[in-house]
Amino acid sequence: MKRHLISAADLSRDDALLILDTAEELAQVADRPIRKLPTLRGRTVVNLFYEDSTRTRISFEAAAKRLSADVINFSAKGSSVAKGESLKDTALTLEAMGADAVVIRHPASGAPRRLANWVRGSVVNAGDGTHEHPTQALLDAFTMRRRLGRLEGLRVTIVGDVLHSRVARSNVLLLRTLGADVTLVAPPTLLPVAVSTWPCEVSYDLSGTLPKSDVVMMLRVQAERMTAAYFPTVREYSRRYGLDAGRMALLPDHAIVMHPGPMNRGVEIAAEVADSSRSTIVEQVANGVSVRMAVLYLLLSGAGSALDEIGLGAAPAETQIAGVTAR
Amino acid sequence: MTHALQPGAGSPAAAGARLARSVPLPGGKIVLEPDEISRVLTRIAHEILERTNGGADVVLLGIPTRGVPLARRLAAKLTQVEGRPAPAGSLDITMYRDDLRLRPARRLGHTSVPASGIDGKTVVLVDDVLYSGRTVRAALDALSDIGRPRAVQLAVLVDRGHRELPIRADYVGKNLPTSQRELVQVLLAETDGQDAVIVGPGGSRAGGQDSTGQPGQPGEASR
């Protein structure tokens, strides 16, 4: 594992499994009378959110607090960013405050990568534009493994607005690393141009794909990112690519329904599907805290990165050049 | 949760491979044979029964890696002698260690507390080697986050001395005077395919002997 978590592609199979196994142990903490571990006492985690988010920010905050880290929340609204401060200047401010990790969400794809060059702490990507959202992919994989017992050979169908979805991109990369077979189903207008180079299948027929799926993941239609008409009407989208009770019946008996949230009930997913026993939507939120605890633990608890052999015993912050992630 | 680790170069599995099977130290001297280990555990089991009024309310918690099979063996012996089941579990202390920042992040062990819980019980912590006492210190902290036992006791297979904290064991399999440069290795059938306690010459600091000082050695040998 590298010092930063910016893309799901940064994770080797061993790294990803280590995170999932660690999360499995940390999930127990939620059931204890004292839901806190002393591991990151004295470390500071900054949540740097340039974009609206409820569950991701709260999830990271809960994860850091359960590990006893100090958490500083920074949202662009009402801060100096509103006065025009650049990302770099904000980063240097955080640096001066001694942030050991920066969790960043930013509307621009690639912002976390830039940030990683400016700060000495670890950078965790909590969603950058339409690029990636690696911890979401990790918690999705964790949820699948918990529910279905394995990831190897699992048939995962991801449906909907792939074009604007960082969740889809991170999931395709991570699930491929972990040996699952991913199929994307979307209207042609909502698929990226380069989708043919992704390690997955593409289909335009949802009903035909469902019987061959162990997992179906519905993506949110991201109206706020849509600058053109990608489909004629919401009703038509819903009829062709939405998951209602009738379509859910096409799934094999063991199959689960996932959604990264927030949902548009009645658009990509019917209310009765979202509330059914097959849906893991609430579970995904709980699992998110465990997975983010695992990521923070592995990035922050040891000397330097989880796997940086050079950092053994040395003071890592000073000896490593930011952005150089030795493997 | 016991995924077969492939300790590849640069993976934390390689750095802290606590699940890895150990091979006997080359040049080491066997100080406890399999039948002696069994006899020692039988004695400890009887001592536990004696000091806890027949073992009512005793919960055995092994500290990973090799404390866990030891706790299970002790529980089996308690059951055998007293005829009532003795609950056994495991208590991972990784998140409570005081040396986390000195090394890359470690892989977590598994914690499983028997369903009956530990509140009001007499908890016997079980580990293979007692050395600096830091592991036990961490275990006491971990325990207090899980519940409030009536009393906590400590059972170890080997006490090799060199304490760095005011901690002592209630039940000791064998007192083993060692030099700090020596390594004590505990092998158990469940984790290593054979039972043995071996004392070998150190090599980690001198660098002359072999690779035995690497992390991943059992017990407290490498700490």
Contacts between the chains, C-beta under 8 A, distances in Angstrom:
chain1	res1	chain2	res2	distance
A	1	B	12	7.5
A	12	B	11	7.9
A	14	B	6	6.5
A	14	B	8	6.1
A	14	B	11	4.9
A	14	B	13	6.6
A	15	B	11	7.5
A	17	B	3	6.4
A	18	B	11	7.4
A	18	B	12	6.1
A	18	B	13	7.1
A	18	B	107	6.6
A	21	B	1	6.5
A	21	B	3	6.2
A	21	B	107	7.3
A	21	B	108	7.6
A	22	B	107	7.2
A	22	B	108	5.4
A	24	B	1	6.0
A	25	B	1	7.4
A	25	B	92	7.0
A	25	B	108	4.3
A	25	B	109	7.7
A	25	B	110	6.4
A	25	B	111	7.0
A	26	B	108	7.4
A	28	B	111	6.2
A	32	B	145	6.6
A	32	B	146	6.1
A	33	B	145	7.9
A	33	B	146	7.5
A	33	B	147	6.9
A	34	B	145	4.4
A	34	B	146	7.7
A	36	B	145	7.2
A	37	B	95	4.5
A	37	B	96	7.6
A	37	B	145	7.5
A	38	B	95	7.1
A	38	B	96	6.4
A	38	B	141	7.1
A	39	B	95	4.5
A	39	B	96	7.7
A	39	B	100	6.6
A	297	B	95	7.6
A	297	B	105	6.3
A	298	B	12	7.5
A	298	B	105	4.7
A	299	B	105	7.6
A	300	B	105	7.8
A	301	B	100	5.0
A	301	B	101	7.5
A	301	B	105	4.7
A	301	B	106	7.8
A	302	B	100	6.2
A	302	B	101	6.8
A	302	B	103	5.6
A	302	B	104	4.2
A	302	B	105	3.7
A	302	B	106	7.0
A	303	B	101	5.8
A	303	B	102	6.0
A	303	B	103	5.8
A	303	B	104	6.2
A	304	B	104	6.9
A	305	B	104	6.9
A	306	B	12	5.2
A	306	B	104	5.4
A	306	B	105	4.2
A	307	B	10	5.1
A	307	B	11	6.0
A	307	B	12	5.6
A	307	B	15	7.4
A	307	B	104	6.0
A	308	B	104	6.4
A	309	B	10	6.0
A	309	B	15	7.8
A	309	B	104	7.8
A	311	B	104	6.7
A	312	B	103	6.5
A	312	B	104	6.9
A	313	B	102	6.3
A	313	B	103	7.5
A	327	B	10	5.4
